[in-house]
Amino acid sequence: MAVRSCIFRSMIGQSVPGTGRTVGDDLVGRVETHLRAGDLLPAASAITVALSGGLDSVVLLDLLLTLRDRWGWAISAAHFDHRMREESGTDAEWVSELCEFREVPCRVGRASRVPKNEAEARELRYEFLGRARAALGARFLVTAHQADDQAETVLFRLLRGSGLAGLAGIPARRAPDVVRPLLPFWRSELEAYGSAKGLSYVADPSNLDLTIARNWIRHRLIPKIEATGAPELRRDLHRLSELAGRAGDVVADLTDKVVDELILEVAESRIVVARTGLLAYDSNARAHLLRALVARVGPRPGRLGTRTALKFVNSSSSGRAVDLAGGVVVRREFDRVIIERLAAEPEALDQELVIDGPGSAVGLAVIGGVRWEVSWQLGAVENEPAADRRSWTSRSRCGAGVRATGCGSQPGHGSSSESSWIGRSDAASEARTRCSLITRACSGSSVSFGVSVRWRRRGARCSQSGAGGWNERGRDALSRADASCVHGGGDRGAGR
């Protein structure tokens, strides 16, 4: 069978960033020491390797097989064909043959449809890998993320303005069953190991596609920064992830203790909080504690959701309530705050609509408990009067800021805020929702698009919490937007 397999290029003699070692040092022994110190993969465990066929995963499989007899592991593998490249089916066949040659049980899955973007591909991949791990009878799913991946992830999140949790990067263990044993080891070390053992791997040409944010960071941004004054950038980013992780652990432990003290009553999807105790903290600490309290019963609120909950706790009168995303309701009863998740309608959670780039299409979004059919056309911006536009800022998938100019409730009126015009009944007619998007592309160049968006309500109205028909759940959905142009929201309510 013809495959695009590649032999590891020689890295012997090159240095490992920030370690003082040269590649070619004994990797097996250091990996084993790391596994033992972190108790990542206990002896006699059943392990499934997420095997893409690329450099990192092939080395990971070989390392685990080398240690298998000593640790008593049962090792299997799983491969997912995303169908995002014409030759991806050939890659799957290559992985199957490799596993047959190494006498490793293997499950191969294939996407039923081509994912729209990298985020959707990742979601589909992990869904399959979880099922494959269970079918193979394994306790752990092991992925081949390594130190370069960690550095790139931290820089990516730094550019997006992430907090401590984001800057901690990729965790070595993700509950309940995902383990990443190669995070302390650099790509050059894995290449040297593969070269020494004569391993081959499948080269994925999409890893060189600079329109993908992570590739641009890896192949352009990091090398340029390292060459112009920060030669230890990757090591420093890796250290930043460790420091942020430790600080995050301390904050989480202290937060849990305070939250436990504030909670007066606990039920399955309901907690009762001492309002006076919460108000004793300053506004920043109070906001942080509110996010943690809401997370005890539902999804952690975003920026606008936190602001909404904070304002409610600070100033609402007894007997009032406010809705947050994910079916969470916050009520005040005298000096008690009740935070509750209404679980009767789980399928009505927020549904984001991602507009990835130029072109036209139709999609579905759930905003404020209402389903919307959305069609859009992205093209060049042409002579749009500045007076007709209002700027708002979201986040882009490439980690840079996105500045979009949103519309008011009527053309030529820019008085509505970004949290109120999307999804409002009076802003949802087909004639009233044209806006422009100006974004800095991942390559660093500025690109302008005109975005013509048409909304049509599908189903009944959402539950009302304002005269315009827009509620705080929809606002919170915008605060959690995480793509070049994302419109999402809602939780429970009619109109599914």
Backbone torsions as a table, in degrees:
resi	resn	phi	psi	omega
1	MET	NA	132.2	179.5
2	ALA	-80.4	123.3	177.9
3	VAL	-131.9	158.4	178.4
4	ARG	-90.3	52.8	-178.8
5	SER	-79.6	148.6	-176.9
6	CYS	-127.9	144.2	174.0
7	ILE	-89.1	140.7	178.5
8	PHE	-59.3	129.3	175.2
9	ARG	-73.0	151.6	-175.7
10	SER	-70.3	130.0	176.5
11	MET	-118.1	5.0	-176.1
12	ILE	-58.6	132.1	178.5
13	GLY	95.8	-16.3	177.7
14	GLN	-81.1	155.4	-175.6
15	SER	-87.9	152.3	175.1
16	VAL	-94.5	128.4	-173.9
17	PRO	-51.4	122.0	170.0
18	GLY	67.9	17.0	-175.5
19	THR	-113.5	-20.7	-175.4
20	GLY	78.7	1.2	179.8
21	ARG	-102.4	161.2	169.5
22	THR	-104.8	150.2	179.2
23	VAL	-64.4	150.1	-174.7
24	GLY	106.6	-10.2	173.2
25	ASP	-62.0	163.2	-178.4
26	ASP	-64.5	111.5	-179.1
27	LEU	-87.0	-35.3	-177.0
28	VAL	-59.3	-46.4	-178.2
29	GLY	-64.4	-39.6	-179.6
30	ARG	-71.4	-36.4	175.3
31	VAL	-63.6	-42.7	-179.9
32	GLU	-63.5	-41.4	177.8
33	THR	-61.5	-42.0	178.8
34	HIS	-64.0	-42.8	179.6
35	LEU	-63.0	-40.5	-178.3
36	ARG	-70.1	-41.5	-177.9
37	ALA	-65.5	-37.1	-178.4
38	GLY	-94.6	-2.1	-176.8
39	ASP	48.2	47.5	-174.5
40	LEU	-80.4	-40.5	-178.6
41	LEU	-132.0	90.6	-176.5
42	PRO	-58.6	155.6	177.8
43	ALA	-58.2	148.7	177.0
44	ALA	66.3	18.0	177.8
45	SER	-80.5	152.5	170.6
46	ALA	-94.7	127.4	-170.3
47	ILE	-128.2	133.8	171.1
48	THR	-111.1	125.9	179.4
49	VAL	-92.7	127.5	172.4
50	ALA	-74.8	104.7	-168.0
51	LEU	-111.5	99.1	177.9
52	SER	-78.5	-23.9	-172.3
53	GLY	97.2	-6.1	178.4
54	GLY	-79.2	178.6	-175.5
55	LEU	-51.0	-55.7	-171.0
56	ASP	-65.5	-44.7	-175.2
57	SER	-71.7	-32.5	177.3
58	VAL	-66.8	-41.9	177.3
59	VAL	-65.2	-42.1	178.5
60	LEU	-59.1	-45.7	178.9
61	LEU	-59.5	-44.3	-178.7
62	ASP	-65.4	-40.8	178.3
63	LEU	-61.0	-45.1	-178.7
64	LEU	-67.9	-37.6	177.2
65	LEU	-66.1	-35.3	177.9
66	THR	-63.6	-35.6	-178.4
67	LEU	-92.3	-4.2	-170.3
68	ARG	-57.1	-50.8	-175.8
69	ASP	-64.9	-36.9	-177.9
70	ARG	-68.2	-33.4	-176.4
71	TRP	-100.5	-12.1	179.5
72	GLY	72.4	29.0	-178.7
73	TRP	-78.3	150.4	166.2
74	ALA	-104.6	115.9	-170.9
75	ILE	-111.3	132.2	174.0
76	SER	-132.7	179.3	-178.4
77	ALA	-143.1	158.8	176.6
78	ALA	-143.0	140.0	-179.3
79	HIS	-131.8	136.8	179.4
80	PHE	-118.5	125.0	177.3
81	ASP	-92.5	109.4	-177.4
82	HIS	-75.9	-16.7	-177.8
83	ARG	65.5	25.1	-178.9
84	MET	-90.9	-5.6	175.2
85	ARG	-135.0	149.2	-177.9
86	GLU	-60.7	-35.9	-174.9
87	GLU	-90.2	7.9	-176.2
88	SER	-63.6	-30.9	177.0
89	GLY	-64.4	-35.7	176.9
90	THR	-66.1	-37.9	176.5
91	ASP	-60.0	-42.7	-179.9
92	ALA	-62.4	-40.2	177.6
93	GLU	-64.7	-39.6	179.6
94	TRP	-62.4	-44.0	179.0
95	VAL	-62.7	-42.3	179.4
96	SER	-60.8	-41.7	179.5
97	GLU	-68.3	-38.7	177.1
98	LEU	-60.0	-46.5	-179.1
99	CYS	-65.3	-37.3	177.2
100	GLU	-64.2	-41.7	179.4
101	PHE	-65.3	-38.6	-179.0
102	ARG	-87.7	2.0	179.3
103	GLU	57.6	48.8	179.1
104	VAL	-116.1	121.7	175.4
105	PRO	-57.5	139.0	-173.9
106	CYS	-141.0	139.1	172.1
107	ARG	-113.9	131.3	178.0
108	VAL	-117.1	128.8	177.6
109	GLY	-118.1	160.2	-178.0
110	ARG	-137.9	134.4	179.8
111	ALA	-62.8	136.9	178.3
112	SER	-72.9	-20.4	176.8
113	ARG	-146.8	158.1	179.8
114	VAL	-74.3	124.7	178.8
115	PRO	-60.1	148.5	-178.5
116	LYS	-75.3	-27.4	-174.9
117	ASN	-159.6	177.7	-177.1
118	GLU	-64.2	-36.5	-179.5
119	ALA	-64.7	-43.4	178.5
120	GLU	-67.3	-37.5	177.6
121	ALA	-61.0	-42.0	178.8
122	ARG	-63.3	-42.4	179.8
123	GLU	-62.4	-45.2	179.1
124	LEU	-64.5	-39.2	-179.2
125	ARG	-62.2	-48.2	-177.9
126	TYR	-69.6	-31.0	174.3
127	GLU	-61.0	-46.6	179.1
128	PHE	-66.1	-45.4	-176.8
129	LEU	-61.3	-36.7	176.4
130	GLY	-63.5	-43.2	178.1
131	ARG	-66.0	-41.1	-179.0
132	ALA	-64.4	-42.7	178.0
133	ARG	-57.3	-45.9	180.0
134	ALA	-64.5	-41.8	-178.8
135	ALA	-65.7	-32.4	179.8
136	LEU	-84.0	-1.7	177.4
137	GLY	74.0	25.3	-177.3
138	ALA	-93.8	152.2	175.8
139	ARG	-88.0	-36.4	-174.2
140	PHE	-120.1	144.1	167.6
141	LEU	-105.2	124.0	-174.3
142	VAL	-112.2	127.4	178.0
143	THR	-113.4	162.4	-169.9
144	ALA	-103.1	28.0	175.9
145	HIS	-60.8	136.5	-177.1
146	GLN	-128.4	-173.6	-169.1
147	ALA	-63.3	-37.0	177.0
148	ASP	-64.2	-40.6	175.7
149	ASP	-58.3	-40.8	180.0
150	GLN	-63.1	-47.3	-179.8
151	ALA	-60.9	-44.0	179.7
152	GLU	-64.0	-39.5	-180.0
153	THR	-65.0	-43.2	-179.7
154	VAL	-63.6	-43.7	178.6
155	LEU	-64.7	-42.3	177.8
156	PHE	-56.7	-47.0	-178.3
157	ARG	-72.5	-32.5	176.2
158	LEU	-61.3	-41.8	178.8
159	LEU	-66.3	-24.6	178.4
160	ARG	-89.0	-1.9	178.7
161	GLY	78.2	32.5	-179.1
162	SER	-67.3	156.3	174.7
163	GLY	-88.8	-160.6	-176.4
164	LEU	-57.1	-45.2	-177.2
165	ALA	-61.0	-41.1	179.2
166	GLY	-69.1	-39.8	-178.8
167	LEU	-71.3	-16.8	175.0
168	ALA	-68.3	-16.2	173.4
169	GLY	75.3	-146.2	-175.6
170	ILE	-84.5	124.4	179.1
171	PRO	-76.7	148.0	177.9
172	ALA	-66.1	-27.0	177.8
173	ARG	-137.3	132.5	175.3
174	ARG	-119.5	120.4	-175.7
175	ALA	-59.5	144.7	-0.8
176	PRO	-97.9	-8.9	-166.4
177	ASP	-141.2	2.4	-177.2
178	VAL	-93.5	127.8	-178.7
179	VAL	-126.1	140.2	-179.1
180	ARG	-125.9	89.5	-171.3
181	PRO	-80.0	-8.7	-174.2
182	LEU	-102.6	9.4	-175.0
183	LEU	-59.4	-30.7	178.6
184	PRO	-79.8	-4.1	-169.4
185	PHE	-111.5	137.7	-173.8
186	TRP	-85.6	157.3	-179.2
187	ARG	-58.2	-38.2	-179.9
188	SER	-62.2	-33.4	177.4
189	GLU	-68.4	-39.2	178.4
190	LEU	-67.8	-37.9	177.9
191	GLU	-63.8	-42.2	179.4
192	ALA	-63.9	-40.8	178.3
193	TYR	-62.1	-46.6	179.4
194	GLY	-63.3	-37.7	178.6
195	SER	-65.2	-43.1	-179.0
196	ALA	-64.5	-32.5	-177.0
197	LYS	-96.2	-2.4	178.1
198	GLY	69.7	31.2	-180.0
199	LEU	-78.2	153.0	172.7
200	SER	-118.8	163.2	-178.9
201	TYR	-150.0	170.8	179.6
202	VAL	-100.3	127.7	-179.5
203	ALA	-87.9	127.4	178.7
204	ASP	-98.3	110.0	-177.0
205	PRO	-64.0	-21.2	179.3
206	SER	-66.5	-18.2	176.9
207	ASN	-68.5	-12.1	178.1
208	LEU	-103.1	1.4	-178.2
209	ASP	-77.1	108.3	-174.1
210	LEU	-77.7	-3.4	172.8
211	THR	-78.5	-12.4	174.5
212	ILE	-88.4	127.1	-170.5
213	ALA	-53.8	-49.4	-175.8
214	ARG	-61.5	-37.1	179.3
215	ASN	-67.0	-39.6	178.6
216	TRP	-64.8	-40.6	176.7
217	ILE	-62.3	-43.4	-176.8
218	ARG	-68.9	-47.1	-170.2
219	HIS	-94.5	-17.4	-176.8
220	ARG	-121.3	-57.1	-170.4
221	LEU	-68.2	-52.4	-177.7
222	ILE	-61.9	-48.5	178.2
223	PRO	-58.9	-36.8	-178.8
224	LYS	-68.5	-41.8	179.1
225	ILE	-65.4	-41.8	179.5
226	GLU	-63.1	-33.1	-177.6
227	ALA	-81.7	-11.9	-174.9
228	THR	-122.8	38.0	170.7
229	GLY	126.4	-6.4	179.6
230	ALA	-135.2	69.7	-174.1
231	PRO	-64.1	-20.9	-179.2
232	GLU	-103.6	28.5	-174.3
233	LEU	-56.2	-47.7	-177.0
234	ARG	-63.0	-42.7	177.7
235	ARG	-62.8	-41.3	-179.6
236	ASP	-65.6	-39.3	177.7
237	LEU	-65.8	-39.0	177.8
238	HIS	-63.9	-41.1	178.3
239	ARG	-66.5	-38.0	176.9
240	LEU	-59.2	-40.3	179.3
241	SER	-62.9	-39.2	179.4
242	GLU	-67.1	-43.6	179.6
243	LEU	-65.1	-42.8	179.0
244	ALA	-65.4	-37.0	178.1
245	GLY	-64.6	-43.3	178.7
246	ARG	-65.1	-45.1	178.9
247	ALA	-62.8	-40.2	178.4
248	GLY	-62.8	-38.5	177.9
249	ASP	-63.5	-42.0	179.0
250	VAL	-63.1	-47.7	179.9
251	VAL	-61.0	-42.0	-179.2
252	ALA	-63.8	-42.1	179.6
253	ASP	-63.6	-46.1	179.8
254	LEU	-65.5	-39.5	178.7
255	THR	-62.3	-44.0	-179.8
256	ASP	-59.7	-40.2	-179.6
257	LYS	-64.7	-44.7	-179.8
258	VAL	-67.2	-42.3	179.3
259	VAL	-60.3	-42.6	177.8
260	ASP	-60.1	-36.8	179.7
261	GLU	-71.0	-31.7	-178.2
262	LEU	-78.1	-25.9	-176.0
263	ILE	-78.9	126.1	179.8
264	LEU	-94.5	-35.8	-179.2
265	GLU	-141.1	147.6	-179.6
266	VAL	-131.9	131.9	170.4
267	ALA	-128.5	-177.0	-173.4
268	GLU	-59.3	-44.8	-178.9
269	SER	-132.0	34.0	-174.1
270	ARG	-154.4	133.4	173.0
271	ILE	-130.3	150.9	176.1
272	VAL	-115.0	127.8	-171.3
273	VAL	-117.4	142.1	175.5
274	ALA	-75.9	109.4	-176.9
275	ARG	-64.8	-41.7	-178.9
276	THR	-62.4	-38.0	177.3
277	GLY	-65.3	-40.0	179.1
278	LEU	-66.2	-39.9	-179.2
279	LEU	-69.9	-13.7	179.1
280	ALA	-70.1	-16.9	-179.4
281	TYR	-92.8	154.2	178.0
282	ASP	-68.2	169.3	-170.7
283	SER	-61.7	-37.6	179.9
284	ASN	-66.8	-47.0	178.2
285	ALA	-65.1	-37.5	-179.9
286	ARG	-63.1	-41.9	178.3
287	ALA	-62.8	-43.6	178.5
288	HIS	-62.0	-43.9	179.8
289	LEU	-66.8	-37.0	177.8
290	LEU	-62.6	-42.2	177.1
291	ARG	-59.4	-43.2	179.8
292	ALA	-66.9	-37.7	179.4
293	LEU	-66.0	-45.5	178.7
294	VAL	-62.5	-37.2	-179.5
295	ALA	-65.3	-16.8	177.3
296	ARG	-69.0	-23.3	-177.5
297	VAL	-121.5	-15.5	-177.1
298	GLY	-158.9	-165.4	-180.0
299	PRO	-67.4	143.8	179.0
300	ARG	-65.3	128.5	-177.2
301	PRO	-70.1	153.7	175.0
302	GLY	-84.0	-164.0	-173.7
303	ARG	-62.7	-49.6	-178.3
304	LEU	-71.0	-35.5	176.7
305	GLY	-63.5	-40.0	176.9
306	THR	-64.4	-42.9	179.3
307	ARG	-61.6	-40.8	179.2
308	THR	-63.6	-47.3	-179.3
309	ALA	-65.0	-38.8	-179.2
310	LEU	-64.5	-45.4	179.0
311	LYS	-62.1	-39.1	-179.5
312	PHE	-64.9	-48.0	-178.7
313	VAL	-64.1	-37.0	-177.2
314	ASN	-68.0	-40.6	-164.9
315	SER	-132.5	-4.3	-177.2
316	SER	-73.3	154.8	177.6
317	SER	-89.6	161.3	-179.5
318	SER	-62.2	140.4	-179.6
319	GLY	94.7	-8.0	179.1
320	ARG	-90.4	162.2	-179.6
321	ALA	-145.9	157.1	175.8
322	VAL	-140.0	143.9	-179.6
323	ASP	-96.8	137.7	172.7
324	LEU	-115.0	175.2	180.0
325	ALA	-65.8	156.4	175.1
326	GLY	77.3	20.9	178.0
327	GLY	77.7	15.4	-179.0
328	VAL	-89.6	132.7	177.5
329	VAL	-120.0	133.8	176.8
330	VAL	-112.4	125.5	-179.7
331	ARG	-125.5	152.0	173.6
332	ARG	-113.6	131.6	173.2
333	GLU	-130.4	97.4	-176.0
334	PHE	57.0	-119.7	-178.0
335	ASP	-95.6	22.5	177.9
336	ARG	-120.8	142.9	173.6
337	VAL	-113.9	123.0	-179.9
338	ILE	-103.3	123.8	177.5
339	ILE	-113.8	121.6	-169.5
340	GLU	-140.2	142.3	174.2
341	ARG	-107.6	123.8	178.2
342	LEU	-87.4	106.3	-169.1
343	ALA	-93.9	9.7	-174.8
344	ALA	-69.5	-23.7	-173.4
345	GLU	-130.0	66.0	-174.2
346	PRO	-64.8	-25.6	-175.9
347	GLU	-75.8	-8.1	-176.8
348	ALA	-92.7	19.4	178.8
349	LEU	-67.7	166.7	-177.8
350	ASP	-51.4	142.0	173.8
351	GLN	-130.0	114.7	-177.1
352	GLU	-82.3	150.2	170.8
353	LEU	-117.8	121.0	-176.4
354	VAL	-103.9	122.8	172.9
355	ILE	-100.3	105.5	-167.9
356	ASP	-84.5	-31.3	-175.8
357	GLY	-177.9	-170.4	-176.3
358	PRO	-57.1	146.8	179.5
359	GLY	134.8	-171.6	178.5
360	SER	-138.3	149.1	-179.4
361	ALA	-169.0	178.6	177.1
362	VAL	-128.5	138.9	179.2
363	GLY	-145.4	-178.8	-178.4
364	LEU	-125.3	135.7	176.2
365	ALA	-131.5	150.2	172.3
366	VAL	-112.1	117.3	-175.0
367	ILE	-130.4	119.4	177.3
368	GLY	60.4	31.5	178.7
369	GLY	85.1	5.2	-178.8
370	VAL	-119.2	140.9	174.2
371	ARG	-87.9	134.8	179.6
372	TRP	-123.9	132.9	169.9
373	GLU	-90.9	124.2	-171.9
374	VAL	-122.0	128.4	171.8
375	SER	-118.4	147.3	-177.4
376	TRP	-145.5	156.5	177.1
377	GLN	-136.0	120.9	179.4
378	LEU	-110.0	124.6	177.9
379	GLY	-152.2	-167.8	-176.9
380	ALA	-71.1	144.4	175.6
381	VAL	-74.3	129.3	-178.0
382	GLU	-128.0	106.2	169.1
383	ASN	49.0	45.0	177.1
384	GLU	-86.1	124.3	-177.7
385	PRO	-59.8	136.0	179.8
386	ALA	-62.5	-28.1	-178.4
387	ALA	-67.7	-19.4	-177.6
388	ASP	-88.6	5.4	-171.2
389	ARG	-124.7	151.5	173.6
390	ARG	-133.3	130.7	-175.5
391	SER	-83.2	143.7	168.7
392	TRP	-143.6	160.5	-174.5
393	THR	-121.2	131.7	175.4
394	SER	-122.6	-154.0	177.0
395	ARG	-125.3	151.5	178.0
396	SER	-112.1	158.6	-179.1
397	ARG	-66.7	-25.0	-178.9
398	CYS	-84.7	2.7	172.6
399	GLY	90.5	-3.1	177.5
400	ALA	-99.5	163.8	-179.8
401	GLY	-68.9	146.0	174.7
402	VAL	-111.8	127.2	175.8
403	ARG	-113.0	118.7	178.5
404	ALA	-118.2	149.6	176.2
405	THR	-104.4	113.8	-175.8
406	GLY	-95.6	167.0	-176.9
407	CYS	-100.2	153.9	169.0
408	GLY	-79.2	-170.2	-177.6
409	SER	-69.8	-17.9	176.2
410	GLN	-137.7	151.6	178.5
411	PRO	-56.0	136.9	178.6
412	GLY	86.8	-0.6	178.8
413	HIS	-120.3	114.7	-176.9
414	GLY	-105.6	28.3	-173.7
415	SER	-85.4	-20.0	-179.3
416	SER	-73.5	143.5	178.8
417	SER	-80.0	165.2	-178.9
418	GLU	-63.7	-23.9	-176.9
419	SER	-87.0	0.2	-176.4
420	SER	-121.4	-21.8	-173.5
421	TRP	-81.8	-31.9	-178.9
422	ILE	-77.0	122.9	175.3
423	GLY	93.7	-7.0	178.2
424	ARG	-72.6	143.5	-177.4
425	SER	-61.7	-35.2	-178.4
426	ASP	-81.8	-10.8	178.3
427	ALA	-103.9	2.9	-170.7
428	ALA	-98.5	-3.0	178.4
429	SER	-68.9	156.4	-172.3
430	GLU	-64.7	-21.0	-177.2
431	ALA	-89.1	-2.2	-167.7
432	ARG	-119.2	14.1	-173.7
433	THR	-131.8	60.6	174.1
434	ARG	-107.6	133.5	177.8
435	CYS	-144.2	173.5	178.8
436	SER	-120.4	150.6	179.6
437	LEU	-124.1	128.0	175.5
438	ILE	-121.8	118.6	-175.1
439	THR	-132.3	149.0	172.5
440	ARG	-91.3	116.6	-176.5
441	ALA	-69.2	166.2	-175.5
442	CYS	-64.6	-24.2	-179.2
443	SER	-76.6	-7.6	179.2
444	GLY	99.1	-9.2	179.0
445	SER	-89.4	152.2	-179.2
446	SER	-87.9	134.3	-179.3
447	VAL	-129.6	136.0	179.2
448	SER	-115.0	138.5	177.2
449	PHE	-129.1	144.9	167.0
450	GLY	-97.2	130.6	-176.2
451	VAL	-116.4	111.6	175.8
452	SER	-101.4	113.6	-174.5
453	VAL	-116.0	131.3	177.8
454	ARG	-119.3	131.4	-177.5
455	TRP	-113.3	140.1	173.0
456	ARG	-139.0	124.3	-177.0
457	ARG	-64.4	134.3	174.7
458	ARG	-115.2	114.1	178.1
459	GLY	93.4	-165.6	-173.4
460	ALA	-82.5	173.7	-179.7
461	ARG	-73.6	157.8	174.6
462	CYS	-79.0	168.8	174.2
463	SER	-65.7	138.2	-172.1
464	GLN	-87.6	140.6	168.5
465	SER	-140.0	19.6	177.8
466	GLY	-166.7	159.0	-174.2
467	ALA	-62.5	-31.0	-177.7
468	GLY	-84.5	-3.0	180.0
469	GLY	86.4	7.3	-179.3
470	TRP	-106.0	131.1	-177.5
471	ASN	-118.3	175.6	-173.8
472	GLU	-66.9	-23.7	179.1
473	ARG	-65.4	-40.1	177.0
474	GLY	-66.5	-38.3	177.3
475	ARG	-61.3	-43.4	-178.5
476	ASP	-64.0	-32.6	178.4
477	ALA	-61.1	-39.5	178.0
478	LEU	-65.0	-34.8	-179.1
479	SER	-66.7	-20.9	-179.6
480	ARG	-100.5	9.5	179.2
481	ALA	-61.1	139.6	-172.3
482	ASP	-148.0	49.3	178.1
483	ALA	-155.8	177.0	-175.9
484	SER	-57.3	-41.1	174.9
485	CYS	-151.3	95.3	-174.0
486	VAL	-112.9	128.6	174.2
487	HIS	-121.2	117.1	-179.7
488	GLY	-154.2	170.3	176.3
489	GLY	160.8	-175.7	173.4
490	GLY	88.9	168.9	174.1
491	ASP	-152.8	-90.6	-179.0
492	ARG	-96.3	177.5	178.3
493	GLY	120.6	171.3	-179.7
494	ALA	-75.3	178.4	175.9
495	GLY	81.5	39.4	179.3
496	ARG	-80.5	NA	NA
